[in-house]
Amino acid sequence: MNGTTELLPLAVGHLIGLAAIGSCIGIGVMGSKYLEASARQPELMDKLQGKMFLLAGVTDGAFIISTGIGLWFATANPFR
């Protein structure tokens, strides 16, 4: 076996793990900023809530795409 196939599980783990960490940190920071902004200006809570959920979906979407690519690499190794 060459070095690429031996390191593939490690690379897939890093791809999925780092995407999960980044997504969780991003949503956590965004949620705390939303709570802070809605406490300062309660009249903007409805507008901010819609934008926050949209951005949370985009952030989770990036994590799900990364997970899909990682699982594709794990099952059908394109580097053979």
C-alpha positions as a printed NumPy array, in Angstrom:
array([[  0.   ,   0.   ,   0.   ],
       [  1.118,   3.493,  -0.629],
       [  1.122,   6.25 ,   1.963],
       [ -2.062,   7.898,   0.687],
       [ -4.383,   4.996,   1.469],
       [ -2.844,   4.428,   4.888],
       [ -3.43 ,   8.02 ,   5.95 ],
       [ -6.933,   8.248,   4.479],
       [ -8.823,   7.397,   7.723],
       [ -6.813,  10.026,   9.571],
       [ -7.565,  12.608,   6.888],
       [-11.283,  11.76 ,   6.895],
       [-11.381,  12.036,  10.681],
       [ -9.721,  15.43 ,  10.551],
       [-12.035,  16.603,   7.774],
       [-15.186,  15.68 ,   9.691],
       [-13.866,  16.64 ,  13.136],
       [-12.557,  20.067,  12.215],
       [-15.737,  20.872,  10.318],
       [-17.804,  19.879,  13.35 ],
       [-15.683,  21.967,  15.705],
       [-15.842,  24.991,  13.409],
       [-19.596,  24.662,  12.971],
       [-20.226,  24.336,  16.707],
       [-18.022,  27.299,  17.555],
       [-19.609,  29.417,  14.831],
       [-23.162,  28.658,  15.916],
       [-22.262,  29.213,  19.566],
       [-20.728,  32.629,  18.895],
       [-23.604,  33.591,  16.629],
       [-26.179,  32.521,  19.23 ],
       [-24.479,  34.501,  21.973],
       [-24.294,  37.592,  19.774],
       [-27.975,  37.17 ,  18.887],
       [-28.942,  37.033,  22.558],
       [-26.773,  40.056,  23.277],
       [-28.272,  42.049,  20.407],
       [-31.853,  41.104,  21.265],
       [-31.288,  42.114,  24.891],
       [-29.999,  45.518,  23.796],
       [-32.688,  46.151,  21.172],
       [-35.744,  43.94 ,  21.743],
       [-37.673,  45.551,  18.88 ],
       [-35.243,  44.003,  16.36 ],
       [-35.606,  40.484,  17.756],
       [-37.855,  39.224,  14.922],
       [-35.569,  40.456,  12.136],
       [-32.461,  39.144,  13.856],
       [-34.023,  35.754,  14.59 ],
       [-34.741,  35.067,  10.923],
       [-31.234,  36.042,   9.896],
       [-29.707,  33.977,  12.696],
       [-31.581,  30.827,  11.673],
       [-30.608,  31.369,   8.03 ],
       [-26.938,  31.665,   8.953],
       [-27.19 ,  28.651,  11.287],
       [-28.544,  26.622,   8.369],
       [-25.705,  27.729,   6.11 ],
       [-23.154,  26.89 ,   8.81 ],
       [-24.684,  23.442,   9.359],
       [-24.854,  22.953,   5.606],
       [-21.107,  23.43 ,   5.314],
       [-20.578,  20.804,   8.022],
       [-22.922,  18.342,   6.314],
       [-21.153,  18.831,   2.969],
       [-17.812,  18.215,   4.662],
       [-19.184,  15.059,   6.286],
       [-20.491,  13.854,   2.933],
       [-17.151,  14.413,   1.231],
       [-15.348,  12.667,   4.083],
       [-17.63 ,   9.647,   3.906],
       [-17.254,   9.55 ,   0.119],
       [-13.476,   9.48 ,   0.538],
       [-13.79 ,   6.746,   3.152],
       [-16.001,   4.45 ,   1.091],
       [-14.848,   5.048,  -2.49 ],
       [-11.227,   6.108,  -2.222],
       [-10.598,   8.445,  -5.195],
       [ -6.835,   8.41 ,  -4.532],
       [ -6.227,   4.797,  -5.578]])
